[in-house]
Amino acid sequence: MAMLQISARLQTSLFGLVGVLDEVLHQERAMPGVHCAVAAEFEDLVRELVRCAVLADREAGATWAAIGEGLGISADAARHRYGHVRLIRPLPREPDDEPESDSS
């Protein structure tokens, strides 16, 4: 679920970046810093997507060796980098997840 939400945000950010670049192509001057701001947001979302992928793979039973291989790093590096990872942005609660009130 978290990966889908972050993927949607990545797609929105990507469209924003494309829009900014398109505007720059049609203008003589862009607003200073706008490119870096859009790219930095995109980078943060990609980093969070990788965290979610590691969590999902670990929940699915993947070893640190398999995760490291997918990331292009060693098992030890993957464990060191992501061994204590938790989601930065908590998942929004679904309406069905609301605690039921006890009427006794």
Secondary structure, 3 states (H helix, E strand, C coil): CHHHHHHHHHHHHHHHHHHHHHHHHCCCCCCCCHHHHHHHHHHHHHHHHHHHHHHHHHHCCCCHHHHHHHHCCCHHHHHHHHCCCCCCCCCCCCHHHCCCCCCC
